[in-house]
Amino acid sequence: MPVQTAIVLAAGLGKKMFPYCDTRQKCAIPIANKPAIRRLVEQLASSDIKHIAVVVGYLENQVRHALFDFDGAQITFIRQSEQAGTAHALLCAIDELGKEQVGERFLVVYGDLVMADGWAQEVIRHHEETQPIASAFVQPIGQFDPREWICASVHDGKLTSVLGHPRGGVTHKLIGAFVFHEKAISYMRANPGVMTSIQVGMMPPMEAELAQSLQMMIERGEEVQAIEVRRFAVDLDKPWHMIEATVHVIREMASKLERSVISPSAKVSDGAEIMGNIVVGDDCVIGRGVVIQGHAWIGSGTSITTGAILRGHNIIGRNCKVRDYCLLGSNSVLGDNCIIGHAAEFDGLAFDGAYFYHYCEVAGVVGSSVDIGAATVCGTLRFDDLEKVHTVRSRKEIPHIGANATYIGDYCRTGVNAIIMPGCKIGCYSIVGPGVVLYEDLPPRTLVLVKQELVRKEWGPERYGW
């Protein structure tokens, strides 16, 4: 029987995603202006999945909002009763759906994954050809640090072992996409509630991890198939993964954009210099002197005027104002209702309502409704030419991408002439005051100001001999 049901796990807290975890469910974070889980569900529906169950928990309303009005497949929302791990979340869905709805074979995917189009068809096809008890999407360990991931050893297309955050001795990382036969459910129910497949000295949390059930299958002699990712798959685990995922998605979009598509109600000046294909929504304006140096996707109601420069491929949301000799870097994304102008420079991802003006220079990820003060500067190159060492939940690491970017949470502000050093993360609802030089991460709901000592002296014409 073909796979007709998919279960998407979207209930986790996502604490490694600081400074965005307090205000965002990471599965609903927009990548290329589309929530990650919306993109996943669209991909599932295009693979002929008829029923999609979404397990929700933390900030569940954001997941529901991201999937509002989706009509490509039947969607059922199931609430995880407690934060007890991925195997527990999956069992919540299986028990509520029932055996008939789940079917003989079913697909499971973590809701914070960003993958190339066609991944679902690929994993289903491979599974149906061999029909093992389980199939797992995997990625060669390559540049990844195995200590950051749940990993596996693969031989002859099969998983031979699964290890949680090992020091080494593995060939692949688990992606978080699986197809299971109904026989696998017994291994999920027998999960010990902690990852026991670890190297000595490791300290796993008390959570029922789905990967432990895979290891139990292997130990009992069951065949667990490994399907290697051919293009890209990014787990939105930490803030720099948003940058990585966006670059992949934009490249995929660019590879498919063969011609420009311009709404009849849009106005594109003959005086604009456009070097790629553009997709332009209703009532847009692209004015004289604008330079677009790659492909661009521009939402309805947006105006790009007065010498604005878009360098490389860019995505701009609805009702944005991009003007006055500003500069957008390659693979940058603006959400809806953003404003960037007056020679401002931005390189990265900005969520809805972000504001950049008056000679600011920002590179990184900027949250919703963030107000960037005049002449705010984000450093990207250290004097020692090294990458910033980040602290993620008390653990230090150097990201393979975006280490020196700035990460600003939702609803923040910066003052005039604020300087943010490479790699700083600013928690939500915080303010970096005028003239502050920020060297370290700023917690949420924090105001930091310069304490200035002034020297006062009498002065006047007498000083000049009068």
Buried (B, 14 or more C-beta within 10 A) or exposed (E): EEBBBBBBBBBBEBEBBBBBBBBBBBBBBBBBBBBBBBBBBBBBBBBEBBBBBBBBBBBBEBBBEBBEEBEEBBBBBBEBEEEBBBBBBBBBBBEBBEEEBBBBBBBBBBBBBBBBBBBBBBBBBBBBEEEBBBBBBBBEBEEBBBBBBBBBBBEEBBBEBBBBBBEEEBBBBBBBBBBBBBEBBEBBEEBEBBBEBBBEEBEBEEBBBBBBBBBBBBEEEBBBBBBBBEEBBBBBBBBBBBBBBBBBBBBBBBEEBEEBEBBEEBEBBEEBEBEBBBBBBEBBBBBEBBBBBBBBBBBBBBBBBBBBBBBBBBBBBBBBBBBBBBBBBBBBBBBBBBBBBBBBBBBBBBBBBBBBBBBBBBBBBBBBBBBBBBBBBBBBEBEEEEBBEBEBEEEEBEBEEBBBBBBBBBBBBBBEBBBBBBBBBBBBBBBBBBEBEBEEBBEBEBEBEEEEEEEEEEEEEEEEEE
